[in-house]
Amino acid sequence: MATAVRLVKSGKIKALGVAGDKRAAVLPDVPTMAEAGFPTLDVSVQFFILGPAGTPKPIIAALNSEIVKAIATQDVRDRLAAAGVQPKSSSPEEVTAVLKSEVARWGKIVKESGVRMD
């Protein structure tokens, strides 16, 4: 998004839509792909902080708490917004559910496409 924003704002390219479920704060006049007529095209970019399998739950909870606090600070929010990132905090359980859903969704698409990595 950060690269695209500069190009759109300079007039070098025209953004037809953003591939997420919400308009981008840095490009509020650019519709979502759903608004542009492609209702099933939602390929939102998401960033997660992950740890090794088996990390004790108290450590995960403590890390999550500190990350949520950091994301809530204006400095972090401003820096993320400048890069076109809309910060959103979530719980470890929510992240697990999203990752499982995405693996199922994209795994199906990859299998149906016939793509192979030999």
C-alpha positions as CSV (number, residue, x, y, z in Angstrom):
1,M,0.0,0.0,0.0
2,A,2.8,2.4,0.9
3,T,4.2,2.3,-2.7
4,A,0.8,2.5,-4.3
5,V,-0.3,5.5,-2.3
6,R,2.7,7.6,-3.5
7,L,2.0,6.6,-7.1
8,V,-1.7,7.3,-6.9
9,K,-1.3,10.6,-5.2
10,S,1.3,11.7,-7.7
11,G,-1.1,10.8,-10.6
12,K,1.3,8.2,-12.1
13,I,-1.3,5.5,-11.6
14,K,-5.0,5.3,-11.0
15,A,-6.3,3.0,-8.3
16,L,-9.4,1.1,-9.4
17,G,-10.1,-0.4,-6.0
18,V,-8.6,-1.7,-2.8
19,A,-8.6,-5.4,-2.2
20,G,-10.0,-5.4,1.3
21,D,-13.3,-5.2,3.0
22,K,-12.9,-1.5,3.9
23,R,-11.7,1.6,2.1
24,A,-8.1,2.5,2.9
25,A,-7.8,5.5,5.2
26,V,-4.9,6.9,3.0
27,L,-7.1,6.6,-0.2
28,P,-10.6,7.3,1.1
29,D,-11.9,8.0,-2.4
30,V,-10.9,4.7,-3.8
31,P,-13.7,2.1,-3.5
32,T,-13.2,-1.4,-2.3
33,M,-13.3,-4.1,-5.0
34,A,-16.7,-5.1,-3.7
35,E,-17.9,-1.5,-4.2
36,A,-16.3,-1.5,-7.7
37,G,-18.4,-4.6,-8.7
38,F,-16.3,-7.5,-7.6
39,P,-18.1,-8.6,-4.4
40,T,-16.1,-11.8,-3.8
41,L,-12.7,-10.2,-4.2
42,D,-11.4,-9.7,-0.6
43,V,-7.7,-10.3,-0.3
44,S,-6.9,-8.1,2.7
45,V,-3.3,-8.0,3.8
46,Q,-3.0,-8.9,7.4
47,F,0.1,-9.0,9.6
48,F,0.5,-11.2,12.7
49,I,3.1,-11.6,15.3
50,L,3.6,-15.4,15.8
51,G,5.7,-17.4,18.1
52,P,6.9,-21.0,18.2
53,A,4.4,-23.8,18.7
54,G,4.1,-24.7,22.3
55,T,4.8,-21.2,23.6
56,P,3.2,-21.1,27.1
57,K,-0.1,-19.3,27.2
58,P,1.0,-16.8,29.9
59,I,3.8,-15.7,27.7
60,I,1.5,-15.3,24.7
61,A,-1.0,-13.4,26.8
62,A,1.8,-11.0,28.1
63,L,3.2,-10.4,24.6
64,N,-0.3,-9.8,23.3
65,S,-1.1,-7.3,26.0
66,E,2.1,-5.3,25.3
67,I,1.5,-5.4,21.5
68,V,-2.1,-4.1,22.0
69,K,-0.7,-1.3,24.2
70,A,1.9,-0.4,21.6
71,I,-0.7,-0.3,18.8
72,A,-2.8,2.0,20.9
73,T,-0.1,4.6,21.1
74,Q,-0.5,7.6,18.7
75,D,3.1,7.3,17.5
76,V,2.7,3.7,16.4
77,R,-0.7,4.4,14.8
78,D,0.7,7.4,12.9
79,R,3.6,5.4,11.6
80,L,1.4,2.5,10.5
81,A,-1.1,4.9,8.9
82,A,1.7,6.6,6.9
83,A,2.5,3.2,5.4
84,G,-1.1,2.6,4.6
85,V,-1.7,0.1,7.4
86,Q,-4.9,0.2,9.4
87,P,-3.9,-1.2,12.8
88,K,-6.3,-3.6,14.5
89,S,-5.6,-5.5,17.7
90,S,-6.9,-9.0,18.3
91,S,-6.7,-11.8,20.7
92,P,-4.5,-14.9,20.2
93,E,-7.8,-16.9,19.7
94,E,-9.0,-14.5,17.0
95,V,-5.7,-14.8,15.2
96,T,-5.8,-18.6,15.4
97,A,-9.4,-18.5,13.9
98,V,-8.3,-16.1,11.1
99,L,-5.3,-18.2,10.2
100,K,-7.3,-21.4,10.1
101,S,-9.9,-19.8,7.9
102,E,-7.3,-18.4,5.5
103,V,-5.4,-21.7,5.2
104,A,-8.7,-23.4,4.4
105,R,-9.7,-20.7,1.9
106,W,-6.4,-20.4,0.0
107,G,-5.6,-24.1,0.3
108,K,-8.8,-24.9,-1.6
109,I,-8.0,-22.3,-4.2
110,V,-4.5,-23.6,-4.7
111,K,-5.7,-27.2,-5.0
112,E,-8.4,-26.2,-7.5
113,S,-5.9,-24.3,-9.6
114,G,-3.7,-27.4,-10.1
115,V,-0.6,-25.5,-9.1
116,R,2.3,-27.8,-8.2
117,M,5.6,-27.1,-6.6
118,D,7.8,-29.9,-7.8
